[in-house]
Amino acid sequence: MTDNSAARLKILETASELFYQKGIQHVGINEVIAESGVAKRTLYRWFPSKDKLIESVMEYRALSWIEWFENAVTERGNTPKDRLLATFDVLREWYASPGFRGCPFINAVLEIANASHKAHRISVDLRESIRQIIMRLAAETGIQNPDAFSRQYLLLIGGASLMATIEQSPDGATEAQSVLSVLIDASIKYTSINGV
């Protein structure tokens, strides 16, 4: 890694943590510069505005999050059904981790009310990436309509994330996992009853 790319990564990691812990609107460029230990010129070379920094942090965080999520889920369970259920084991651990302050993508959408801001699009794209993973696992599990199933799953993950944020407890993941188990079994049973 070159010095320039190392500096860019340091800025992204620092801004990501500050935005997550304090909120995007409460963190100024000068604080990112001070905390990352880079020169102002270096930051502005990579990120000419705060909006560009926000966009880059969201992209960086989304790529990191989806890679973490997919790898963690893939490592668990011997079957696609086990891995579907394990998604909420993975999320429960995330919700229980020290410093959890809610889903950073939901937080960003709520904080940046402008739906045309690129941070909003990145959050929507991340949800679609999650949906694609779930849709694939659902198809491998034998669920007849993986598309509909994946959309229902997004309601569960959204609700569990919101509960974890509001209640500061990972218990929502356990409840969502129970609902998911019923949904999976009903979807498989429906498939076999209809002979599809």
C-alpha positions in Angstrom: 0.0 0.0 0.0 1.4 3.4 -1.0 1.6 6.3 1.5 -1.1 8.0 -0.4 -3.5 5.1 -0.3 -2.6 4.5 3.3 -3.5 8.1 4.1 -6.8 7.8 2.2 -7.7 4.6 4.1 -6.8 6.2 7.5 -9.2 9.1 6.6 -12.0 6.8 5.6 -11.6 4.6 8.8 -11.4 7.7 11.0 -14.4 9.5 9.4 -16.4 6.2 9.4 -15.9 5.8 13.1 -16.6 9.4 13.9 -19.7 9.6 11.8 -21.0 6.4 13.3 -20.3 7.4 17.0 -21.3 11.0 16.8 -23.5 11.4 13.7 -22.6 12.7 10.3 -23.9 16.2 10.9 -22.0 16.5 14.2 -18.6 15.8 12.8 -16.7 18.5 10.9 -13.8 18.2 8.5 -11.4 19.6 11.0 -12.2 16.9 13.5 -11.6 14.2 10.9 -8.2 15.9 10.1 -7.2 16.1 13.8 -8.3 12.5 14.6 -6.7 10.9 11.5 -3.5 12.9 11.8 -3.3 13.8 8.1 -2.7 17.2 6.7 -5.7 19.3 5.5 -4.2 19.3 2.0 -4.1 15.5 2.0 -7.7 15.2 3.0 -8.9 17.7 0.4 -6.8 16.0 -2.3 -8.9 12.8 -1.8 -12.2 14.4 -0.6 -12.8 17.9 -2.0 -16.0 18.3 0.1 -17.7 16.9 3.1 -20.3 15.4 0.8 -17.7 13.6 -1.1 -16.2 12.3 2.1 -19.6 11.1 3.3 -20.2 9.3 0.0 -16.8 7.7 0.1 -17.2 6.6 3.7 -20.6 5.1 3.0 -19.2 3.2 0.0 -16.3 2.0 2.1 -18.5 1.0 4.9 -21.1 -0.8 2.7 -18.4 -2.9 0.9 -16.9 -3.8 4.3 -20.2 -4.6 5.9 -21.6 -6.8 3.1 -18.3 -8.7 2.8 -18.3 -9.3 6.6 -22.0 -10.4 6.6 -21.7 -12.8 3.6 -18.5 -14.4 5.0 -19.9 -14.7 8.5 -23.1 -16.3 7.2 -21.2 -18.6 4.8 -19.0 -19.9 7.7 -22.1 -21.1 9.6 -24.4 -24.0 9.0 -24.1 -27.0 6.7 -27.2 -26.2 4.6 -28.7 -23.2 2.9 -31.5 -23.3 5.5 -29.0 -23.3 8.4 -27.2 -20.3 6.8 -30.5 -18.4 6.4 -31.2 -18.9 10.1 -27.6 -18.1 10.9 -28.0 -14.6 9.4 -29.7 -13.6 12.7 -27.0 -15.2 14.8 -24.5 -13.0 12.9 -26.7 -9.9 13.4 -27.3 -10.7 17.1 -23.5 -10.7 17.7 -23.2 -7.4 15.8 -26.1 -5.8 17.8 -24.4 -7.0 21.1 -21.0 -5.7 20.1 -19.5 -2.8 22.2 -20.2 0.5 20.6 -23.2 -0.6 18.5 -25.1 2.5 17.7 -27.6 1.2 15.3 -27.3 0.4 11.6 -25.0 3.0 10.1 -26.9 2.9 6.8 -30.4 3.5 8.4 -28.7 6.2 10.6 -27.3 7.9 7.5 -30.6 7.9 5.6 -32.4 9.3 8.6 -29.8 11.9 9.2 -29.4 13.0 5.6 -33.1 13.6 4.8 -32.3 14.4 1.1 -33.3 11.3 -0.8 -31.1 12.4 -3.8 -27.9 12.4 -1.7 -25.6 9.6 -2.7 -25.5 8.2 0.8 -29.2 7.4 0.4 -28.5 5.5 -2.8 -25.6 3.5 -1.2 -27.9 2.5 1.6 -30.6 1.3 -0.8 -28.0 -0.6 -2.8 -26.7 -2.3 0.3 -30.2 -3.5 1.2 -30.4 -4.9 -2.4 -27.1 -6.7 -1.9 -28.5 -8.3 1.3 -31.7 -9.2 -0.5 -29.6 -10.9 -3.3 -27.8 -13.0 -0.7 -31.0 -14.0 1.0 -32.7 -14.7 -2.4 -29.9 -17.1 -3.4 -30.0 -18.9 -0.1 -33.8 -19.1 -0.3 -33.6 -20.7 -3.8 -31.0 -23.2 -2.6 -33.3 -24.0 0.4 -36.1 -24.9 -2.0 -38.4 -21.9 -1.4 -40.8 -21.5 -4.3 -40.7 -17.7 -4.5 -37.3 -16.5 -3.3 -38.0 -12.9 -4.5 -41.0 -12.5 -2.3 -39.2 -14.3 0.6 -36.2 -12.0 0.3 -38.5 -8.9 0.6 -40.2 -10.4 3.7 -36.7 -11.0 5.1 -35.8 -7.3 4.7 -38.8 -6.5 6.9 -37.3 -8.8 9.6 -33.8 -7.4 9.4 -35.1 -3.8 9.4 -37.3 -4.5 12.5 -34.5 -6.3 14.3 -32.0 -3.5 13.6 -34.5 -0.9 14.8 -35.2 -2.8 18.0 -31.5 -3.3 18.7 -31.0 0.5 18.2 -34.0 1.6 20.3 -33.7 -1.0 23.1 -29.9 -1.4 23.1 -30.5 -5.1 23.1 -29.8 -7.9 20.6 -33.1 -9.7 21.5 -34.8 -8.5 18.4 -32.5 -10.8 16.4 -33.7 -13.8 18.4 -37.4 -12.9 17.8 -36.7 -12.3 14.1 -34.9 -15.6 13.8 -38.0 -17.4 15.2 -40.3 -15.7 12.7 -37.8 -16.5 9.9 -37.9 -20.2 10.9 -41.7 -20.2 10.6 -41.5 -18.4 7.3 -39.0 -20.8 5.9 -41.0 -23.9 7.0 -44.2 -22.4 5.6 -42.6 -21.5 2.3 -41.1 -25.0 1.9 -44.4 -26.7 3.0 -46.3 -24.5 0.6 -43.9 -25.6 -2.2 -44.3 -29.3 -1.5 -48.1 -29.1 -1.1 -48.3 -27.5 -4.5 -45.9 -30.0 -6.0 -43.5 -27.4 -7.3 
